[in-house]
Amino acid sequence: MTTFTAVVPTASASRYLQQLCKHWAHKFPVEFTTQHGEIELPLGRCALDAGPDALTVSVKPGEAFGLDRIRAVVEDHLKRFAFRETLEFRWTLAA
């Protein structure tokens, strides 16, 4: 399966990573620290890595779901948590 990655500039990467992981932890298998998180969604897998000035988001869709759907769901949730700033997602094919 194809994995896509977006490096999202933000000074609040760790906070958004933790918020998203905590938000979904009551529904889906989630593992996270302040710097790395992994979420097993029905749509596929999402991995997050927090740096000092960016949040790296990687998504890998499940077999029954399309890439656009998992990207849209993850983006929408992160943008809601970051209502004080505008997050920009530029997705690229992971090497």
N, C-alpha and C positions, 0 to 999 in steps of 0.2 A: 504494500500500500504506500501511497505517496504521503510524504510529510511536508507541510509548509510551515515556515517560520516568519515571524514579524518581530523586529526590534523596535519597541515603542518607547520613544524618549519620554522620561518622567523622572523626577526626583523622588517620587513616592512608590517606586517599584515594589519594595518589600511589603509595604502596607496593602497595595492592591492585590499582590500575590496571596497574602494571608486572608484578606477579605473574601476573595473568590473561593479559596480552599475551604474556609470555614462555612461559607454560604452553602456549598455543595456537599459538605461532609455528612450532613444528616440524611442525604439521599443516595450518595454514590461512594464507592471506595476512593479515599483521598489520603495521601501522605504529603506532609509538608514541613519545612523548617522556615526560618525567616528568609532564606536565600533560594530555596528550590521547592517546587510543588509538583505533584502528579495527580491527575484526576482521571478516573475511568468513567466516562460518560456513556450512556447508551448510544450516543452518536459517534463515539470514538475516544481517543486518548488525547489529553491536553497536558503539556509540560510547561512549567513556568520557571524562569530563572531571573532573580532580581540582581541588578548591578547598581552602582552608585548613581547612574544617570539614565538607566533604561531598564525596561522589563522585556525579556525575551520570551515570546510565546510560541510554542510549537504545537501543531495539531495534526493528528493522523486519524482520518475518518474510519469508522467501522465499515464493514463490507456492505451493509444494507443502507448506508447513508452517504450522501454526497459531501464533498469537501466544502462547498459553499455553505451548507447548513451548519456544520460544526464551527466554521470560522465566524459566521454571523452570530451564533449563540454566545460564543466566548467573547467576541467584540462587544456585543450588546451589554452583557453583564459587566465587563470591565469599564465601559463608558459610563454606566450608571453609578458605579462606585467612584468614578473620577469626575463627578459633576462640577467640580471647581476648576477643572482644566479640560482642554480638548486633547484627547489621545488620538494619535495618528498611527494607523496600522498599514504597513506596506508589506504585503505577504510575498515571500519568495520561496521557490522550491528549495528544500533543504538538501545540502550536498551529502 
